[in-house]
């Protein structure tokens, strides 16, 4: 199973805070009966204009909001470029 990471959140956000946000995102996806990989596949297919699982893509979108909310709180405080992605892409 793939692990999540928050990309482009700013240099002042600690690794621990990012992990906290990613834990919230993973929990939300799991609560919808999906895996991280299923949700990621759906959102990648959507971005490529392919046929995709709407439930899984919505779970990804909501997970990104949950992750950012866990770190930054109010949506007005979220970094504009921040995005939820796979941890493997952060290396």
HELIX and SHEET records of a PDB file:
HELIX    1   1 UNK A   15  UNK A   31  1                                  17    
HELIX    2   2 UNK A   36  UNK A   47  1                                  12    
HELIX    3   3 UNK A   54  UNK A   72  1                                  19    
HELIX    4   4 UNK A   75  UNK A   77  5                                   3    
HELIX    5   5 UNK A   87  UNK A   90  5                                   4    
SHEET    1   A 2 UNK A   4  UNK A   7  0                                        
SHEET    2   A 2 UNK A  83  UNK A  86 -1                                        
END                                                                             
